[in-house]
Amino acid sequence: MNDKIKKDLKKYINSIGIELVGITDCRVFNELKEYYTYRKNNGFYVEFEEEDIEKKINPFSLMENGKSIISIAVPYCYKESEGSKYFSKYTQGKDYHEVVKSYLQLICDYLKSMGIDSKGFVDNNPLPERYIAYLSGLGFVGKNNTFITEKYGSYVFLGEVIINLKLEPDTPISKDCGRCELCLKACPTKTLEKNKIDNNFNKCLSYITQKNIYQRMN
């Protein structure tokens, strides 16, 4: 029965324009605790990051009766266009929070029609979105710490829906960056290190830009 629900669910999500969708178990991601603890103890956390490690690894803090997590990746424009090289191309379009949120609402409405409880999230939760997307089989986390899909590269936004129904999880893909180190060589502030655990994003040009804008707005 649940296999059919999963198949119908993915078919519906594809029908609304979301090509990349996967599912993983809703559980506490204890395997990430050491990584987050190391980064926090070494001052690598950034201003926008949730400081409470337990909240970062525990989806049950968001939905107590969660059983599975649906992960989606929404591509955005990646064609060359005019504009500053210091701002990502995603800033040239409509606010991605609103775009992804509209898709998540459609998914939650569909689930509700099936009698399934759900909660949708886009960049407004403490969970490890890239890791969840990886577990769901959508792509992998590159040496530059961005999430990379086979078709769209890193030009995607991530969203999640926690549901109170156990569905068969998808399998992570086995791809990675291999020997490529173009991002490490190109990083203007030399933030990126070969050992990803030591990346200090307080030095990241993108973060510094966003932080300055955030502080001016607040």
C-alpha positions in Angstrom: 0.0 0.0 0.0 2.7 2.5 1.0 4.7 1.7 -2.2 1.7 2.9 -4.2 1.4 6.0 -2.1 5.1 6.8 -2.7 4.8 6.2 -6.4 1.6 8.3 -6.7 3.2 11.1 -4.5 6.3 11.3 -6.7 4.1 11.3 -9.8 2.1 14.2 -8.4 5.2 16.2 -7.4 6.7 15.7 -10.9 3.4 16.9 -12.4 3.7 20.3 -10.7 7.1 20.8 -12.2 9.4 19.3 -9.5 11.7 16.9 -11.3 14.1 16.1 -8.4 12.3 14.5 -5.4 13.4 11.8 -3.0 12.5 10.4 0.4 14.5 9.5 3.5 13.7 8.4 7.0 12.7 10.9 9.7 15.2 10.2 12.4 17.8 11.9 14.6 20.9 12.4 12.6 23.4 11.5 15.3 26.2 10.9 12.8 26.4 14.7 12.3 26.8 15.6 16.0 30.6 15.3 16.0 30.9 17.5 12.9 28.7 20.2 14.3 30.4 20.1 17.7 33.8 20.5 16.1 32.7 23.5 14.1 31.0 25.1 17.0 34.0 24.6 19.3 36.3 26.1 16.8 34.3 29.2 16.1 33.2 28.1 12.6 29.5 28.8 13.1 28.0 31.8 11.1 25.4 34.3 12.2 22.5 32.6 10.2 23.2 29.2 11.7 21.2 27.5 14.4 23.4 27.2 17.5 21.5 24.4 19.2 23.0 21.2 17.8 20.1 19.1 19.0 17.7 21.1 17.0 20.0 20.8 13.9 20.0 17.0 14.0 16.5 16.2 15.4 13.5 16.7 13.0 11.1 15.5 15.7 11.6 19.0 17.3 9.6 20.2 14.2 7.1 17.4 13.9 6.8 14.9 16.8 5.0 12.3 14.8 7.3 12.5 11.7 8.0 9.2 9.9 9.6 10.2 6.6 11.1 13.3 5.0 10.4 14.3 1.4 13.2 16.3 -0.2 12.8 18.4 -3.3 15.3 20.4 -5.4 14.0 23.3 -7.4 16.4 24.6 -10.2 16.9 28.2 -10.9 18.2 30.3 -13.8 21.9 29.6 -14.5 22.3 31.4 -17.9 24.9 34.1 -18.2 23.5 37.5 -17.6 24.6 41.0 -16.7 25.1 41.9 -13.1 27.7 41.9 -10.4 29.9 38.9 -10.1 29.6 39.2 -6.3 25.9 38.3 -6.2 24.5 34.8 -7.0 22.3 34.6 -10.1 19.4 33.4 -7.9 19.1 37.0 -6.6 18.0 38.1 -10.0 14.6 36.4 -9.9 11.7 36.1 -7.5 12.4 35.4 -3.9 13.1 31.7 -3.8 11.5 31.3 -0.4 8.1 32.3 -2.0 8.7 30.1 -5.0 9.7 26.9 -3.1 7.0 27.6 -0.5 4.3 27.6 -3.2 5.4 24.2 -4.3 5.6 22.9 -0.8 2.1 24.1 -0.1 0.8 22.2 -3.2 2.5 19.1 -1.9 1.1 19.5 1.6 -2.4 20.1 0.2 -2.1 16.9 -1.8 -1.0 14.9 1.2 -3.9 16.3 3.3 -6.3 15.1 0.6 -4.8 11.6 1.3 -5.2 12.0 5.0 -1.5 12.4 5.7 -0.2 15.0 8.1 2.7 17.1 6.9 4.8 20.2 7.5 6.9 22.0 4.8 10.1 23.9 5.2 12.4 26.0 3.0 15.5 27.6 4.5 13.4 28.3 7.6 14.5 25.4 9.8 17.6 24.2 11.6 17.8 20.8 9.8 20.8 19.8 7.6 19.0 20.3 4.3 21.9 19.3 2.1 22.5 16.1 4.0 18.8 15.2 3.9 18.8 15.8 0.1 21.9 13.6 -0.2 20.2 10.8 1.8 17.2 11.2 -0.4 19.3 10.5 -3.5 19.1 13.9 -5.1 22.8 14.6 -5.4 25.9 15.0 -3.2 27.7 17.7 -1.2 30.7 18.9 -3.1 34.1 20.0 -1.8 32.7 23.6 -1.8 30.0 22.5 0.6 27.2 23.2 -1.9 24.7 20.6 -2.9 25.3 19.3 -6.4 22.8 17.6 -8.7 23.6 15.7 -11.8 21.5 17.8 -14.1 21.6 21.3 -12.6 24.8 21.3 -10.7 24.5 23.5 -7.6 21.9 25.8 -9.2 19.0 24.5 -7.0 17.0 25.4 -4.0 16.1 22.8 -1.4 12.9 22.2 0.4 11.6 19.5 2.8 8.2 18.1 3.8 8.0 16.0 7.0 5.1 13.5 7.0 3.6 11.2 9.5 3.7 8.1 7.2 6.6 5.7 6.8 7.6 5.4 3.2 10.5 3.4 1.7 13.6 5.6 1.7 15.5 6.2 -1.5 19.2 5.4 -1.9 22.0 8.0 -1.9 23.9 8.3 -5.1 27.6 7.3 -5.1 29.0 10.2 -7.0 31.4 12.9 -5.7 33.8 15.5 -6.9 36.6 13.1 -7.6 40.0 14.8 -8.1 38.4 18.1 -9.2 39.6 21.0 -7.1 38.6 24.0 -9.2 36.4 25.5 -6.4 39.3 25.3 -3.9 41.6 27.1 -6.3 39.0 29.7 -7.3 37.8 30.7 -3.8 38.7 34.4 -3.5 39.1 34.4 0.3 40.6 30.9 0.5 37.8 29.8 2.7 37.6 26.3 1.3 39.9 23.7 2.6 40.5 20.1 1.3 39.2 18.9 4.7 35.6 20.2 4.6 35.3 20.1 8.4 37.8 22.9 8.7 36.0 25.3 6.3 35.5 28.6 8.2 32.6 30.3 6.4 33.0 33.5 8.4 35.6 34.4 5.8 33.3 33.5 2.8 32.7 36.5 0.5 29.1 35.4 -0.1 28.5 35.2 3.7 30.1 38.6 4.4 28.0 40.2 1.7 24.8 38.7 3.0 25.7 39.5 6.6 26.3 43.2 5.7 22.9 43.4 4.0 21.2 41.7 6.9 22.7 44.0 9.4 21.7 47.1 7.4 18.1 45.8 7.2 17.9 45.1 10.9 
